[in-house]
């Protein structure tokens, strides 16, 4: 009996398909790529960034939308003068949560109270008509609301209404458009110099020079902004020097904390404050509306932030002869002092490190 040896056929390959044996059975030899190291970690990071950004957008909407949605008079002090029965009727008609009514003996006392910022405006009730006293420079929306009250009261009494602007904006900008647009210049006046100077002169060794740059920028930028408000838009026609120094102090009260956080905690500290100012400082500043137009809690918070305090200081200096400037000055002073203290701590650390290297 004979034995037949079967020699395996040679192996042939075509592309990624290998043919083996006598049967010619194809086998796919394309290798499955190995898993990328850290792919799961990158996926988790991307998911965290997406969720974080979505949450940030939601918070941004709340910060900008909720105060505006709840906008309106909130415990705004309103002066009223006239016959006792008419004044009492006005007090009963106006909601307590919107208006804090104060009575005055005559129109002169009422206008003095507006100049002293004891009230935001007022109504003078007479037999022949209703006099409406407004202070648009203290808040355009509040003044419009007071005008509406006076018109409604006059219609109810079947008399006419006459509006008197007690404290207004400049003649070229009666609606205060220039003041309303000041929030972003104030905010970026604190952010941009710190950010740009860190790129131009990075490192702890240049911190003293960057501190001087932030101070110089505040003075120069405030001079330019004041010039625009005076001579460009005509929003302000008061003393240029006082307005300039107030705006410079406001920019410095933002710039110094930014510089201090950056010098102590790096860009993380800088970005944290920048986000807070973007989300809270701009919508709560009250520059466009005045603080009494925002809900009570939002208004209080806004006046504790440099942009809100800067706006209030500007109103006080430019339109009310400095009345009401004390509170904003204290707020700005605390922010500026805190920022300067952080910068000094960072400078001291830099000095200690330099001494240690010298001794070594």
MIDRENLO-224226 format. One line per 3 residues: number of its first residue (from 1); for each residue x, y, z of N, C-alpha, C. Coordinates in steps of 0.05 Angstrom, whole numbers. Layout:
BEGIN
NUM = X/Y/Z/X/Y/Z/X/Y/Z ~ ...
***
This chain:
BEGIN
1 = 17/-24/0/0/0/0/18/24/0 ~ 13/42/-18/31/65/-21/20/88/-5 ~ 39/105/4/31/129/20/37/153/3
4 = 18/171/1/22/196/-15/26/219/3 ~ 48/232/0/54/256/16/41/280/3 ~ 26/294/19/14/319/9/29/342/20
7 = 42/356/2/57/380/10/40/404/11 ~ 40/418/33/22/442/35/28/462/13 ~ 8/473/3/11/493/-18/24/518/-6
10 = 40/531/-22/53/556/-12/32/577/-4 ~ 40/590/16/23/612/26/25/636/9 ~ 2/647/1/2/671/-15/-14/693/-1
13 = -7/717/-5/-20/739/8/-29/759/-13 ~ -52/770/-8/-62/791/-25/-73/813/-8 ~ -61/835/-7/-70/857/10/-68/848/39
16 = -90/850/54/-91/841/81/-104/814/85 ~ -108/799/62/-120/773/63/-100/752/57 ~ -97/733/75/-77/712/72/-91/686/64
19 = -81/672/43/-93/646/33/-74/624/41 ~ -84/604/56/-67/582/67/-79/556/59 ~ -62/536/58/-70/508/54/-81/504/26
22 = -91/480/22/-101/472/-4/-129/481/-8 ~ -142/489/13/-170/497/10/-173/526/2 ~ -151/541/5/-152/569/-3/-171/586/15
25 = -172/578/40/-190/593/58/-178/620/66 ~ -192/641/60/-180/668/67/-181/673/96 ~ -161/688/106/-161/696/134/-152/725/135
28 = -169/742/148/-163/771/150/-141/775/171 ~ -119/787/161/-96/791/179/-94/820/188 ~ -114/837/182/-113/865/191/-113/866/221
31 = -92/878/232/-89/879/261/-108/899/273 ~ -121/893/295/-138/911/310/-120/931/325 ~ -123/957/321/-106/977/334/-108/975/364
34 = -86/976/378/-87/975/407/-100/999/419 ~ -112/996/441/-126/1019/454/-106/1042/460 ~ -114/1066/455/-97/1089/460/-94/1094/490
37 = -69/1095/500/-65/1100/528/-78/1126/537 ~ -93/1124/559/-105/1148/571/-130/1158/556 ~ -141/1142/538/-164/1150/523/-188/1155/541
40 = -191/1138/561/-213/1142/580/-210/1167/596 ~ -185/1174/603/-180/1198/619/-187/1223/602 ~ -179/1223/577/-186/1246/559/-216/1248/556
43 = -229/1226/553/-259/1227/550/-271/1239/575 ~ -262/1231/598/-273/1243/623/-267/1273/625 ~ -244/1281/616/-237/1309/617/-255/1325/598
46 = -259/1314/574/-277/1328/555/-305/1330/566 ~ -315/1308/578/-342/1308/589/-344/1329/611 ~ -323/1331/628/-323/1350/650/-323/1379/639
49 = -308/1384/617/-307/1411/606/-334/1418/594 ~ -346/1399/580/-372/1404/567/-393/1411/589 ~ -394/1394/610/-413/1399/632/-407/1426/646
52 = -381/1431/650/-374/1456/663/-382/1481/647 ~ -377/1480/621/-384/1502/604/-415/1506/603 ~ -429/1484/601/-458/1486/601/-468/1499/627
55 = -456/1491/650/-464/1503/675/-457/1532/676 ~ -433/1539/665/-425/1567/664/-444/1585/648 ~ -453/1574/626/-473/1589/609/-499/1593/624
58 = -507/1572/639/-532/1575/655/-529/1595/677 ~ -506/1595/690/-501/1615/711/-500/1643/699 ~ -487/1645/675/-486/1671/662/-513/1682/656
61 = -531/1664/646/-558/1673/640/-572/1682/666 ~ -568/1667/687/-581/1675/713/-570/1702/722 ~ -544/1706/720/-532/1731/729/-541/1755/713
64 = -544/1751/687/-553/1773/670/-583/1775/669 ~ -597/1752/669/-626/1753/664/-643/1757/688 ~ -636/1745/711/-653/1747/734/-656/1775/745
67 = -633/1790/748/-637/1818/758/-653/1835/738 ~ -649/1831/712/-665/1846/693/-694/1838/694 ~ -700/1812/696/-727/1803/698/-742/1814/722
70 = -727/1817/744/-738/1828/768/-734/1858/771 ~ -728/1871/749/-722/1900/749/-747/1916/755 ~ -744/1938/769/-766/1955/777/-759/1969/803
73 = -775/1988/812/-769/2001/837/-769/1982/860 ~ -749/1983/877/-748/1966/901/-740/1983/925 ~ -761/1990/940/-757/2007/964/-743/2033/957
76 = -750/2044/934/-739/2070/925/-751/2093/941 ~ -735/2110/954/-746/2132/969/-758/2153/951 ~ -783/2159/955/-798/2178/939/-809/2201/956
79 = -803/2225/949/-813/2248/964/-840/2257/953 ~ -858/2265/972/-884/2275/964/-890/2300/981 ~ -901/2319/968/-910/2344/982/-938/2352/972
82 = -954/2364/989/-980/2372/982/-999/2371/1005 ~ -1025/2374/1001/-1045/2373/1022/-1043/2345/1036 ~ -1047/2345/1063/-1045/2319/1077/-1062/2297/1066
85 = -1087/2303/1059/-1104/2282/1049/-1094/2271/1023 ~ -1084/2288/1005/-1073/2279/979/-1048/2262/983 ~ -1031/2271/1002/-1007/2256/1007/-1013/2228/1018
88 = -1033/2227/1037/-1041/2202/1049/-1052/2183/1027 ~ -1067/2195/1008/-1078/2178/987/-1056/2166/970 ~ -1036/2182/964/-1013/2172/949/-999/2150/964
91 = -995/2153/990/-981/2133/1006/-997/2107/1006 ~ -1023/2108/1007/-1039/2084/1007/-1038/2070/979 ~ -1036/2086/958/-1037/2075/931/-1011/2061/923
94 = -989/2071/933/-963/2060/924/-955/2036/940 ~ -946/2014/926/-937/1990/940/-913/1995/958 ~ -913/1985/983/-891/1989/1001/-865/1976/991
97 = -867/1954/977/-843/1940/968/-830/1955/945 ~ -844/1974/933/-832/1989/911/-823/2017/919 ~ -839/2030/935/-834/2058/942/-833/2063/972
100 = -813/2077/981/-812/2086/1009/-818/2116/1009 ~ -844/2122/1015/-854/2150/1012/-845/2167/1036 ~ -834/2190/1030/-827/2210/1050/-841/2236/1044
103 = -851/2249/1065/-867/2273/1060/-849/2298/1066 ~ -855/2319/1052/-840/2344/1055/-859/2368/1055 ~ -851/2389/1068/-868/2412/1073/-875/2427/1047
106 = -856/2428/1029/-860/2444/1005/-842/2434/983 ~ -844/2446/959/-828/2437/936/-799/2443/940 ~ -792/2465/954/-764/2471/958/-750/2450/975
109 = -764/2441/997/-752/2420/1014/-750/2394/998 ~ -769/2389/981/-768/2365/965/-744/2365/946 ~ -739/2387/932/-717/2388/913/-690/2387/928
112 = -689/2399/952/-665/2397/968/-659/2368/976 ~ -680/2354/982/-677/2325/989/-667/2309/965 ~ -675/2317/941/-665/2303/917/-635/2309/913
115 = -627/2334/917/-599/2341/914/-582/2327/935 ~ -593/2323/959/-579/2310/981/-581/2279/979 ~ -595/2269/958/-598/2241/953/-613/2226/975
118 = -630/2241/989/-648/2228/1009/-671/2214/994 ~ -679/2224/971/-699/2212/955/-690/2212/926 ~ -702/2194/910/-694/2192/881/-711/2210/863
121 = -731/2223/874/-749/2240/860/-773/2245/876 ~ -793/2259/865/-816/2265/881/-840/2275/865 ~ -862/2278/880/-887/2288/868/-897/2311/885
124 = -904/2333/872/-917/2355/885/-946/2357/877 ~ -964/2353/896/-992/2352/889/-1005/2379/896 ~ -1017/2391/876/-1030/2417/879/-1058/2416/868
127 = -1073/2437/873/-1101/2438/864/-1102/2441/833 ~ -1082/2454/822/-1082/2459/793/-1067/2438/777 ~ -1052/2420/790/-1037/2401/775/-1018/2385/792
130 = -1002/2368/780/-983/2352/793/-955/2359/782 ~ -937/2366/800/-909/2371/792/-893/2346/797 ~ -878/2337/777/-861/2313/778/-832/2322/779
133 = -818/2314/800/-790/2321/804/-773/2296/800 ~ -755/2297/780/-739/2273/773/-709/2280/775 ~ -693/2259/777/-664/2261/778/-653/2239/760
136 = -654/2243/734/-646/2222/715/-617/2213/720 ~ -600/2231/729/-572/2224/734/-569/2204/756 ~ -589/2201/773/-589/2181/794/-599/2154/785
139 = -613/2153/762/-624/2129/751/-646/2135/731 ~ -640/2129/706/-659/2136/685/-686/2121/688 ~ -685/2095/694/-709/2080/696/-727/2089/719
142 = -714/2095/742/-729/2105/765/-743/2131/758 ~ -729/2148/744/-741/2174/737/-764/2170/718 ~ -762/2151/699/-784/2145/681/-808/2134/696
145 = -803/2117/716/-824/2106/732/-838/2128/748 ~ -823/2147/759/-835/2169/774/-852/2187/756 ~ -842/2191/732/-858/2207/712/-884/2193/707
148 = -884/2166/705/-908/2151/700/-927/2154/724 ~ -917/2153/748/-934/2157/772/-947/2185/771 ~ -931/2205/764/-943/2232/764/-964/2235/743
151 = -959/2223/719/-979/2225/698/-1005/2210/706 ~ -1002/2186/717/-1026/2171/726/-1041/2186/748 ~ -1027/2198/766/-1040/2213/788/-1055/2238/777
154 = -1042/2251/758/-1055/2275/746/-1080/2267/730 ~ -1079/2245/716/-1103/2236/702/-1126/2229/721 ~ -1118/2217/743/-1138/2210/763/-1151/2235/775
157 = -1136/2256/778/-1146/2281/790/-1157/2300/768 ~ -1155/2292/743/-1164/2308/721/-1150/2335/719 ~ -1124/2334/723/-1107/2358/721/-1083/2351/703
160 = -1066/2370/698/-1042/2365/682/-1018/2359/699 ~ -998/2348/686/-973/2341/700/-950/2356/687 ~ -932/2367/704/-909/2382/695/-884/2369/707
163 = -865/2362/689/-840/2349/698/-818/2369/701 ~ -803/2367/724/-780/2384/730/-756/2366/733 ~ -736/2369/716/-711/2353/719/-693/2368/739
166 = -690/2356/762/-674/2368/784/-644/2363/780 ~ -637/2339/775/-609/2331/770/-608/2314/745 ~ -600/2325/723/-599/2310/698/-572/2306/687
169 = -570/2291/665/-545/2288/651/-539/2313/635 ~ -516/2313/621/-509/2335/604/-529/2339/581 ~ -530/2363/571/-550/2370/551/-546/2353/525
172 = -522/2345/519/-517/2329/495/-524/2300/498 ~ -528/2291/523/-534/2263/528/-555/2261/550 ~ -579/2270/545/-599/2272/566/-607/2245/578
175 = -603/2223/563/-611/2197/573/-588/2181/586 ~ -564/2193/587/-542/2180/601/-531/2156/587 ~ -531/2156/560/-521/2133/545/-492/2127/551
178 = -476/2149/554/-447/2145/559/-442/2131/586 ~ -458/2139/606/-455/2126/632/-463/2097/631 ~ -484/2090/617/-494/2063/615/-473/2045/602
181 = -457/2056/584/-437/2039/569/-410/2038/584 ~ -409/2047/608/-383/2049/622/-375/2023/636 ~ -393/2004/639/-387/1980/655/-364/1964/642
184 = -365/1959/617/-344/1943/604/-317/1958/604 ~ -315/1984/598/-289/1997/601/-277/1996/629 ~ -295/1997/649/-285/1995/677/-274/1967/682
187 = -289/1947/673/-280/1919/678/-254/1913/663 ~ -254/1919/637/-229/1913/622/-206/1931/629 ~ -213/1955/641/-192/1971/652/-177/1958/675
190 = -190/1939/689/-176/1924/709/-163/1899/699 ~ -176/1886/679/-166/1860/669/-143/1863/650 ~ -146/1880/629/-128/1880/607/-99/1887/615
193 = -94/1908/631/-66/1915/637/-52/1893/651 ~ -66/1879/670/-53/1857/685/-46/1834/666 ~ -65/1828/648/-61/1806/630/-39/1812/610
196 = -40/1835/597/-20/1842/577/8/1846/589 ~ 9/1859/612/36/1864/624/49/1837/632 ~ 32/1818/640/44/1791/647/55/1777/623
199 = 44/1783/600/55/1771/575/80/1786/566 ~ 80/1812/569/103/1828/560/126/1825/579 ~ 121/1824/605/142/1823/625/135/1801/646
202 = 138/1775/638/130/1754/656/151/1750/678 ~ 142/1735/699/161/1727/720/158/1744/745 ~ 166/1733/767/164/1747/793/182/1771/794
205 = 205/1770/780/224/1792/781/213/1819/770 ~ 193/1817/754/182/1841/741/157/1851/755 ~ 150/1839/778/125/1846/791/123/1875/799
208 = 146/1886/809/146/1914/818/140/1932/794 ~ 152/1926/771/148/1942/747/119/1940/737 ~ 108/1916/739/80/1912/731/61/1927/749
211 = 68/1928/775/51/1944/793/51/1973/785 ~ 74/1984/778/75/2012/768/60/2015/742 ~ 61/1995/725/46/1996/700/16/1996/704
214 = 6/1980/724/-23/1980/729/-32/2007/740 ~ -16/2019/757/-23/2046/768/-23/2067/746 ~ -2/2066/729/-1/2085/707/-24/2082/687
217 = -30/2057/681/-52/2052/663/-78/2063/674 ~ -84/2059/699/-109/2069/711/-111/2099/708 ~ -89/2113/713/-90/2142/711/-94/2151/682
220 = -79/2139/663/-80/2147/635/-107/2139/623 ~ -116/2114/627/-141/2105/616/-165/2121/626 ~ -164/2127/653/-186/2142/664/-187/2170/653
223 = -164/2182/646/-164/2208/634/-177/2207/607 ~ -172/2186/591/-184/2183/565/-214/2179/567 ~ -223/2161/585/-251/2156/588/-266/2181/597
226 = -254/2196/616/-267/2220/625/-269/2241/603 ~ -249/2242/586/-250/2260/563/-273/2253/544 ~ -277/2227/540/-299/2219/523/-326/2227/535
229 = -329/2222/561/-354/2228/575/-359/2258/575 ~ -338/2274/577/-341/2303/578/-345/2315/550 ~ -326/2309/533/-325/2323/507/-336/2307/484
232 = -338/2281/487/-348/2264/465/-378/2261/466 ~ -387/2247/487/-416/2242/490/-431/2265/503 ~ -416/2282/519/-430/2303/533/-446/2293/557
235 = -440/2269/567/-456/2258/589/-451/2274/615 ~ -426/2283/619/-418/2296/643/-408/2324/637 ~ -417/2343/652/-406/2370/649/-395/2381/676
238 = -390/2363/695/-380/2371/721/-349/2374/720 ~ -337/2376/743/-308/2380/746/-293/2356/734 ~ -275/2362/715/-261/2341/701/-242/2326/720
241 = -227/2340/737/-208/2328/754/-220/2308/773 ~ -242/2316/786/-255/2298/805/-265/2273/792 ~ -277/2277/768/-288/2253/754/-265/2235/745
244 = -243/2246/736/-219/2231/728/-208/2214/751 ~ -204/2227/774/-192/2213/796/-211/2191/806 ~ -237/2196/806/-256/2175/814/-255/2151/796
247 = -254/2155/770/-253/2133/751/-226/2118/753 ~ -205/2133/757/-179/2120/761/-178/2102/785 ~ -190/2112/807/-191/2096/832/-208/2071/827
250 = -230/2073/812/-246/2050/806/-230/2029/790 ~ -215/2038/769/-199/2019/754/-177/2006/771 ~ -166/2022/788/-144/2012/806/-155/1992/826
253 = -180/1996/835/-192/1978/854/-198/1951/841 ~ -199/1949/815/-201/1924/801/-173/1913/793 ~ -156/1931/783/-130/1922/773/-113/1910/795
256 = -112/1922/819/-95/1913/840/-103/1885/850 ~ -128/1879/854/-135/1851/862/-128/1831/840 ~ -132/1838/814/-124/1820/793/-95/1815/793
259 = -79/1836/797/-50/1832/798/-42/1816/822 ~ -54/1821/846/-47/1807/870/-53/1777/867 ~ -77/1770/857/-84/1742/854/-66/1729/834
262 = -59/1743/812/-41/1731/792/-14/1726/804 ~ -4/1745/820/23/1742/831/25/1720/852 ~ 3/1715/866/4/1695/887/-5/1667/877
265 = -25/1666/860/-37/1641/852/-35/1635/822 ~ -21/1652/807/-18/1647/779/-43/1654/763 ~ -45/1644/739/-67/1651/722/-93/1640/732
268 = -92/1619/748/-117/1608/760/-131/1629/777 ~ -116/1642/794/-128/1663/811/-138/1686/795 ~ -123/1694/774/-132/1716/756/-158/1709/742
271 = -159/1685/731/-183/1677/716/-208/1674/734 ~ -203/1665/759/-226/1662/777/-239/1689/782 ~ -224/1710/788/-235/1736/792/-247/1747/766
274 = -234/1742/744/-245/1752/718/-273/1741/712 ~ -276/1715/717/-302/1702/713/-323/1714/732 ~ -315/1719/757/-334/1730/776/-342/1758/768
277 = -324/1774/758/-330/1801/749/-348/1801/724 ~ -343/1782/706/-359/1780/682/-388/1773/689 ~ -391/1753/707/-417/1743/714/-433/1761/732
280 = -419/1775/750/-433/1791/771/-428/1821/768 ~ -404/1829/763/-398/1857/763/-413/1873/742 ~ -414/1863/718/-427/1877/696/-457/1879/700
283 = -472/1857/703/-501/1860/705/-511/1873/731 ~ -495/1872/752/-504/1883/778/-493/1911/784 ~ -478/1922/765/-466/1948/770/-486/1970/774
286 = -509/1969/761/-529/1989/763/-522/2015/748 ~ -502/2013/731/-494/2037/716/-516/2047/697 ~ -531/2029/685/-552/2037/667/-578/2043/681
289 = -582/2033/705/-608/2035/717/-608/2050/744 ~ -585/2051/757/-585/2060/785/-591/2036/803 ~ -581/2036/828/-583/2013/845/-611/2006/854
292 = -629/2026/855/-656/2020/865/-673/2005/845 ~ -664/2002/821/-679/1988/801/-675/1957/802 ~ -654/1949/815/-648/1921/818/-661/1910/843
295 = -667/1884/844/-677/1872/869/-658/1876/892 ~ -669/1877/916/-653/1886/939/-627/1871/943 ~ -628/1844/942/-603/1829/946/-583/1833/924
298 = -592/1833/899/-575/1837/876/-563/1865/878 ~ -579/1885/885/-569/1912/887/-547/1915/908 ~ -551/1903/931/-531/1905/952/-505/1892/943
301 = -507/1869/931/-483/1855/921/-469/1872/900 ~ -484/1883/882/-472/1899/861/-457/1923/871 ~ -466/1935/893/-452/1959/904/-428/1951/920
304 = -424/1926/925/-400/1916/939/-378/1907/919 ~ -384/1908/893/-366/1900/872/-354/1926/860 ~ -329/1927/853/-316/1952/844/-331/1966/822
307 = -343/1952/802/-357/1966/781/-382/1981/791 ~ -397/1968/808/-420/1981/820/-412/2005/837 ~ -391/2001/853/-382/2023/870/-370/2046/853
310 = -357/2039/832/-346/2060/814/-368/2076/801 ~ -390/2062/793/-412/2077/781/-425/2095/801 ~ -429/2086/826/-441/2103/846/-422/2127/853
313 = -397/2122/854/-378/2144/859/-379/2165/836 ~ -380/2155/812/-382/2173/789/-408/2190/790 ~ -430/2178/796/-455/2193/799/-453/2214/820
316 = -441/2206/843/-438/2225/865/-421/2249/858 ~ -398/2244/846/-379/2265/839/-388/2282/816 ~ -400/2270/796/-406/2284/771/-433/2299/772
319 = -452/2290/789/-479/2301/788/-489/2311/814 ~ -479/2301/836/-490/2309/862/-470/2323/881 ~ -449/2334/869/-430/2349/885/-415/2333/906
322 = -412/2307/902/-398/2290/921/-416/2277/942 ~ -442/2284/943/-460/2272/962/-464/2242/956 ~ -460/2226/976/-463/2197/972/-437/2183/963
325 = -415/2197/963/-390/2185/954/-376/2169/975 ~ -383/2172/1001/-369/2159/1022/-370/2128/1020 ~ -394/2117/1017/-396/2088/1015/-380/2076/992
328 = -383/2086/968/-368/2075/946/-338/2077/950 ~ -329/2099/962/-300/2103/967/-290/2081/986 ~ -306/2075/1006/-297/2054/1025/-295/2027/1011
331 = -315/2020/995/-315/1995/980/-290/1993/962 ~ -286/2014/947/-263/2014/928/-237/2013/944 ~ -236/2027/966/-212/2026/983/-205/1999/993
334 = -226/1984/1002/-221/1957/1012/-210/1939/990 ~ -222/1940/966/-213/1924/944/-184/1931/936 ~ -178/1957/934/-151/1966/927/-131/1957/948
337 = -138/1960/974/-120/1953/995/-115/1923/996 ~ -135/1907/991/-132/1878/990/-114/1870/967 ~ -118/1882/944/-100/1876/921/-72/1884/926
340 = -68/1908/937/-40/1917/943/-27/1899/964 ~ -42/1890/984/-31/1873/1004/-21/1846/991 ~ -37/1835/973/-28/1810/960/-3/1815/943
343 = -1/1838/930/23/1844/914/47/1846/932 ~ 44/1859/955/66/1863/974/76/1836/985 ~ 56/1818/990/64/1791/999/80/1777/978
346 = 71/1779/953/86/1766/931/113/1778/928 ~ 116/1804/931/142/1817/929/160/1808/951 ~ 149/1805/975/166/1795/997/175/1767/993
349 = 158/1750/982/166/1723/976/188/1723/956 ~ 186/1739/936/207/1741/915/233/1750/927 ~ 232/1769/946/256/1778/959/269/1757/976
352 = 253/1741/990/264/1719/1006/277/1698/989 ~ 265/1692/966/277/1672/948/303/1682/937 ~ 304/1708/931/329/1719/920/351/1718/941
355 = 345/1723/967/365/1722/988/374/1693/992 ~ 355/1674/990/362/1646/994/381/1637/972 ~ 377/1645/947/395/1638/925/422/1650/929
358 = 423/1675/939/448/1689/943/465/1674/964 ~ 451/1666/986/466/1653/1007/475/1625/998 ~ 459/1613/981/467/1586/971/491/1588/953
***
